[in-house]
């Protein structure tokens, strides 16, 4: 099996039912009537899986917790798409995320993390143990819900030699697994490096966590990245002309990077493609509106 054929196991335990509400304006302390409402399954892992699916990638599989009425809505949305996913049922409800879009600004309101029991975490660990034999590449993205997740961390550590790990996040116990690729944003990078300047930012983080590849998204300031034994690189980006909703742009970037990497693109082309797709997401209100854009923008990379 070639790398481009190799499926990704996307572990994203904390999905959300996303409500995106368009407003003419947002005034604190006032009553507002929405202009338009869009609802869909979301969360970082679902967003990544959807973008890869929109690129025509059907071989990947998503693992997550789902519970309650919103968990049922998430499951139905993904099943209607025929997106390959496996859910571990939880007693508590899946969360809601509400985005208020107004005047080219977005305000995100996310429910508190749900509580996942030790038994439910252990069930996820058993599912990962079962599924991992079919996957050589694992993606972990997004936060973890509350609860004792030691069994999941243990199975990931025990099997670490058998898979490549792509991680979008800051959990120390996952950083300790030495991801093959870590993607974080600028504020996250400066936080874990305890460094304000960017000139040596990649060097400090890569050395601290023994990373092979590091990508730092910097908003309007572009993207920093560093490959193992290479110098830190910087990609400048053009301003976004039409801003609707930037929520999900980082997940779109991550999915585009994974797609390009699996297609054999070099890092510069990978980063450029990631930015192009993230910019397109900023111009639409919902991840689901990326379906046609992804289909029209899917490139053929020369490895």
KARA-V830519 format. One record per pair of residues at least 24 apart in sequence whose ideal C-beta (glycine too) atoms are under 10 Angstrom apart, sorted by the first residue. I is the first residue (numbers start at 1). GAP is how many residues later the second one is. Records with the same first field share a line. If there is no record, write none. Layout:
I = GAP ; GAP
//
This chain:
1 = 58 ; 135
2 = 260 ; 262
3 = 133 ; 134 ; 161 ; 258 ; 259 ; 260 ; 261 ; 300
4 = 53 ; 55 ; 255 ; 257 ; 258 ; 259 ; 260 ; 297 ; 299
5 = 54 ; 257
6 = 53 ; 54 ; 129 ; 130 ; 131 ; 158 ; 256
7 = 50 ; 51 ; 52 ; 53 ; 54 ; 77 ; 127 ; 128 ; 129 ; 130 ; 255
8 = 40 ; 41 ; 44 ; 49 ; 51 ; 52 ; 53 ; 54 ; 127 ; 128 ; 129 ; 130 ; 131 ; 155 ; 156 ; 158 ; 247 ; 250 ; 251 ; 254
9 = 51 ; 52 ; 53 ; 54 ; 77 ; 119 ; 122 ; 123 ; 125 ; 126 ; 127 ; 128 ; 129 ; 130 ; 131 ; 154
10 = 34 ; 35 ; 36 ; 38 ; 39 ; 42 ; 50 ; 51 ; 52 ; 53 ; 54 ; 74 ; 75 ; 125 ; 127 ; 128 ; 129 ; 130 ; 131 ; 132 ; 156 ; 245 ; 248
11 = 34 ; 50 ; 51 ; 52 ; 53 ; 113 ; 116 ; 117 ; 120 ; 121 ; 127 ; 128 ; 129 ; 130 ; 131 ; 133 ; 141 ; 145 ; 154 ; 156 ; 163
12 = 31 ; 32 ; 33 ; 34 ; 35 ; 36 ; 37 ; 50 ; 51 ; 52 ; 53 ; 73 ; 127 ; 128 ; 129 ; 130 ; 131 ; 132 ; 156 ; 157 ; 239
13 = 30 ; 32 ; 50 ; 51 ; 52 ; 75 ; 77 ; 100 ; 103 ; 107 ; 108 ; 111 ; 127 ; 129 ; 130 ; 131 ; 132 ; 134 ; 136 ; 139
14 = 29 ; 30 ; 31 ; 32 ; 50 ; 51 ; 80 ; 81 ; 96 ; 99 ; 100 ; 102 ; 127 ; 128 ; 129 ; 130 ; 131 ; 132
15 = 26 ; 27 ; 28 ; 29 ; 30 ; 31 ; 32 ; 34 ; 47 ; 49 ; 50 ; 51 ; 55 ; 56 ; 59 ; 60 ; 63 ; 70 ; 72 ; 79 ; 80 ; 82 ; 127 ; 130
16 = 24 ; 25 ; 26 ; 27 ; 28 ; 30 ; 31 ; 54 ; 58 ; 78 ; 79 ; 80 ; 81 ; 82 ; 94 ; 95 ; 126
17 = 24 ; 25 ; 26 ; 29 ; 49 ; 51 ; 52 ; 53 ; 54 ; 55 ; 56 ; 57 ; 60 ; 76 ; 77 ; 78 ; 79 ; 80 ; 81 ; 94
18 = 24 ; 25 ; 28 ; 29 ; 56 ; 59 ; 78 ; 79 ; 80 ; 81 ; 90 ; 92 ; 229 ; 230 ; 268 ; 269 ; 270
19 = 77 ; 78 ; 79 ; 80 ; 81 ; 90
20 = 77 ; 78 ; 79 ; 80 ; 81 ; 86 ; 88 ; 224 ; 225 ; 227 ; 228 ; 265 ; 266 ; 267 ; 268 ; 269
21 = 77 ; 78 ; 79 ; 80 ; 81 ; 86 ; 264
22 = 77 ; 78 ; 79 ; 80 ; 222 ; 223 ; 263
23 = 77 ; 78 ; 79 ; 80 ; 82 ; 84
24 = 78 ; 79
25 = 77 ; 78 ; 80
26 = 74 ; 75 ; 76 ; 77 ; 79 ; 80 ; 81
27 = 75
32 = 68 ; 70
34 = 66 ; 67
35 = 66 ; 67
36 = 65 ; 249
37 = 61
38 = 61 ; 63 ; 207 ; 246 ; 247 ; 248 ; 249 ; 250 ; 251
39 = 31 ; 34 ; 38 ; 57 ; 59 ; 247 ; 249
40 = 33 ; 34 ; 37 ; 38 ; 41 ; 246 ; 247 ; 248 ; 249
41 = 25 ; 29 ; 30 ; 32 ; 33 ; 34 ; 35 ; 36 ; 37 ; 38 ; 39 ; 40 ; 42 ; 44 ; 53 ; 246 ; 247
42 = 32 ; 35 ; 54 ; 55 ; 57 ; 205 ; 206 ; 209 ; 244 ; 245 ; 246
43 = 31 ; 51 ; 52 ; 54 ; 67 ; 98 ; 99 ; 100 ; 205 ; 208
44 = 95 ; 96 ; 97 ; 98 ; 99 ; 124 ; 125 ; 204 ; 206 ; 207 ; 210
45 = 40 ; 94 ; 95 ; 96 ; 97 ; 123 ; 206 ; 209
46 = 28 ; 31 ; 32 ; 37 ; 39 ; 95 ; 96 ; 202 ; 205 ; 241
47 = 94 ; 95 ; 200 ; 201 ; 202 ; 203 ; 204 ; 205 ; 207 ; 208 ; 234 ; 240 ; 241 ; 243
48 = 91 ; 93 ; 94 ; 118 ; 120 ; 200 ; 202 ; 203 ; 204 ; 205 ; 206 ; 207 ; 208 ; 209 ; 210 ; 211 ; 239
49 = 29 ; 32 ; 34 ; 35 ; 36 ; 90 ; 92 ; 202 ; 206
50 = 27 ; 28 ; 31 ; 33 ; 198 ; 201 ; 202 ; 205 ; 237 ; 238 ; 240 ; 241 ; 244
51 = 197 ; 200 ; 201 ; 202 ; 203 ; 204 ; 205 ; 207 ; 208 ; 226 ; 230 ; 236 ; 239 ; 240 ; 242 ; 243
52 = 31 ; 87 ; 202 ; 203 ; 204 ; 206 ; 207 ; 210 ; 242
53 = 25 ; 28 ; 29 ; 30 ; 31 ; 202 ; 238 ; 241
54 = 27 ; 29 ; 198 ; 201 ; 205 ; 223 ; 233 ; 234 ; 236 ; 237 ; 238 ; 239 ; 240 ; 241 ; 243 ; 244
55 = 200 ; 201 ; 203 ; 204 ; 205 ; 207 ; 208 ; 222 ; 235 ; 236 ; 239 ; 240 ; 242 ; 243 ; 244
56 = 203 ; 238 ; 239 ; 242
57 = 27 ; 198 ; 201 ; 202 ; 205 ; 206 ; 237 ; 241
58 = 24 ; 25 ; 26
59 = 25 ; 76 ; 203
60 = 24 ; 25 ; 75 ; 77 ; 79 ; 195 ; 198 ; 202
61 = 24 ; 25 ; 70 ; 73 ; 74
62 = 24 ; 25 ; 77
63 = 24 ; 25 ; 61 ; 64 ; 65 ; 68 ; 75 ; 77 ; 89
64 = 24 ; 26 ; 30 ; 60 ; 78 ; 81
65 = 24 ; 25 ; 27 ; 29 ; 49 ; 51 ; 55 ; 56 ; 58 ; 59 ; 79 ; 80 ; 82
66 = 24 ; 27 ; 28
67 = 24 ; 25 ; 26 ; 27 ; 28 ; 47 ; 49 ; 53 ; 78
68 = 24 ; 25 ; 26 ; 27 ; 46
69 = 24 ; 25
70 = 24 ; 25 ; 26 ; 41 ; 44
71 = 24 ; 43
77 = 211
81 = 207 ; 210
86 = 38 ; 41 ; 44 ; 45
87 = 37 ; 40
88 = 28 ; 32 ; 33 ; 34 ; 35 ; 36 ; 37 ; 38 ; 39
89 = 31 ; 34
90 = 24 ; 25 ; 26 ; 27 ; 29 ; 30 ; 31 ; 33 ; 34 ; 55 ; 57
91 = 24 ; 25 ; 26 ; 28 ; 29
92 = 24 ; 25 ; 28 ; 53 ; 54 ; 55
94 = 51
95 = 50
97 = 150
99 = 146 ; 147 ; 148 ; 149 ; 186 ; 187
100 = 145
101 = 142 ; 143 ; 144 ; 145 ; 146 ; 184 ; 185
103 = 140
104 = 136 ; 138 ; 139 ; 140 ; 141 ; 142 ; 178
105 = 138 ; 140 ; 141
106 = 137 ; 138 ; 139 ; 140 ; 141 ; 142 ; 176 ; 179
107 = 140
108 = 137 ; 138 ; 139
110 = 33
112 = 33 ; 34
113 = 30 ; 31 ; 32 ; 33 ; 34
114 = 31 ; 32 ; 33
115 = 30 ; 31 ; 32
116 = 28 ; 29 ; 30 ; 31 ; 32 ; 33
117 = 30 ; 31
118 = 29 ; 30 ; 31 ; 32 ; 33
119 = 28 ; 29 ; 32
120 = 25 ; 27 ; 28 ; 29
121 = 24 ; 26 ; 27 ; 28 ; 29 ; 30 ; 31 ; 32
122 = 26 ; 27 ; 28 ; 29 ; 30 ; 33
123 = 28 ; 29
124 = 25 ; 27 ; 28 ; 31
125 = 24 ; 25 ; 26 ; 27 ; 28 ; 29 ; 30 ; 31
126 = 25 ; 26 ; 29
127 = 25 ; 28
128 = 24 ; 27 ; 28 ; 31
129 = 25 ; 26 ; 27 ; 29 ; 30
132 = 24 ; 26 ; 27 ; 30 ; 31
133 = 26 ; 29
135 = 27 ; 28 ; 29
136 = 26 ; 27 ; 28
137 = 26 ; 27 ; 28 ; 29 ; 43 ; 44 ; 121 ; 124 ; 125
138 = 24 ; 25 ; 26 ; 27 ; 28 ; 29 ; 39 ; 41 ; 42
139 = 25 ; 26 ; 27 ; 28 ; 29 ; 40 ; 42 ; 115 ; 116 ; 119
140 = 25 ; 26 ; 27 ; 28 ; 29 ; 31 ; 34 ; 37 ; 39
141 = 25 ; 26 ; 27 ; 28 ; 42 ; 109 ; 110 ; 113 ; 114 ; 117
142 = 26 ; 27 ; 109
143 = 26 ; 27 ; 28
144 = 25 ; 27 ; 29 ; 30
149 = 24
153 = 24
164 = 48 ; 97
165 = 47
166 = 47 ; 88 ; 91 ; 92 ; 95
167 = 42 ; 44 ; 87
168 = 47 ; 49 ; 82 ; 83 ; 85 ; 86 ; 89 ; 90
172 = 37
175 = 30 ; 33 ; 34 ; 35 ; 36
176 = 33 ; 34
177 = 32
178 = 31 ; 32 ; 33 ; 34
179 = 30 ; 31 ; 32 ; 33 ; 34 ; 35
180 = 31 ; 32 ; 33 ; 48 ; 81
181 = 30 ; 31 ; 32 ; 33 ; 34 ; 44 ; 46 ; 73 ; 76 ; 77 ; 80 ; 86 ; 89
182 = 24 ; 27 ; 29 ; 30 ; 31 ; 32 ; 33 ; 34
183 = 30 ; 31 ; 32 ; 33 ; 34 ; 40 ; 42 ; 67 ; 70 ; 71 ; 74 ; 75 ; 91
184 = 30 ; 31 ; 32 ; 33 ; 66
185 = 30 ; 31 ; 32 ; 33 ; 34 ; 65 ; 68
186 = 30 ; 31 ; 32 ; 33 ; 35 ; 36 ; 37 ; 38
187 = 29 ; 31 ; 32
188 = 28 ; 29
189 = 25 ; 26 ; 27 ; 28 ; 29 ; 35
190 = 26
198 = 26 ; 34 ; 36
199 = 25 ; 33 ; 35
200 = 32
201 = 25 ; 31
202 = 24 ; 25 ; 28 ; 29 ; 30 ; 31 ; 32
203 = 28 ; 29
206 = 24 ; 26
213 = 44 ; 48 ; 54 ; 57
215 = 38 ; 39 ; 42 ; 52 ; 55 ; 56 ; 59
217 = 32 ; 33 ; 36 ; 37 ; 40 ; 54 ; 57 ; 58 ; 61
219 = 27 ; 30 ; 31
222 = 49 ; 53
223 = 30 ; 34 ; 48 ; 49 ; 51 ; 52 ; 55
224 = 47
225 = 32 ; 42 ; 43 ; 45 ; 46 ; 49
226 = 41
227 = 39 ; 40 ; 41
230 = 37
233 = 34 ; 35 ; 38
234 = 37
235 = 33 ; 36 ; 37 ; 39 ; 40
236 = 39
237 = 34 ; 35 ; 38 ; 39 ; 41 ; 42
238 = 37 ; 41
239 = 40
240 = 38 ; 39 ; 40 ; 42 ; 43
241 = 38 ; 41 ; 42
242 = 37 ; 38 ; 40 ; 41 ; 42
243 = 36 ; 39 ; 40
244 = 37 ; 38 ; 39 ; 40 ; 41 ; 42 ; 45
245 = 36 ; 37 ; 38 ; 39 ; 40 ; 41 ; 42 ; 44
246 = 32 ; 33 ; 35 ; 36 ; 37
247 = 34 ; 35 ; 38 ; 39 ; 40
248 = 30 ; 33 ; 34 ; 36 ; 37 ; 38 ; 39 ; 42
249 = 25 ; 26 ; 28 ; 29 ; 30 ; 31 ; 32 ; 33 ; 34 ; 38
250 = 24 ; 28 ; 31
251 = 27 ; 30 ; 36
252 = 24 ; 25 ; 26 ; 27 ; 28 ; 29 ; 30 ; 32 ; 35 ; 38 ; 41 ; 42
253 = 24 ; 25 ; 26 ; 28
254 = 24
255 = 26 ; 32 ; 35 ; 39
256 = 24 ; 25 ; 38 ; 41 ; 42 ; 43
259 = 35 ; 39 ; 40 ; 42
260 = 39 ; 41
261 = 40
262 = 39
263 = 35 ; 36 ; 37 ; 38 ; 39 ; 40
264 = 37 ; 38 ; 39
265 = 34 ; 35 ; 36 ; 37 ; 38
266 = 35 ; 36 ; 37
269 = 30 ; 32 ; 33 ; 34
270 = 31
273 = 24 ; 25 ; 26 ; 28
//
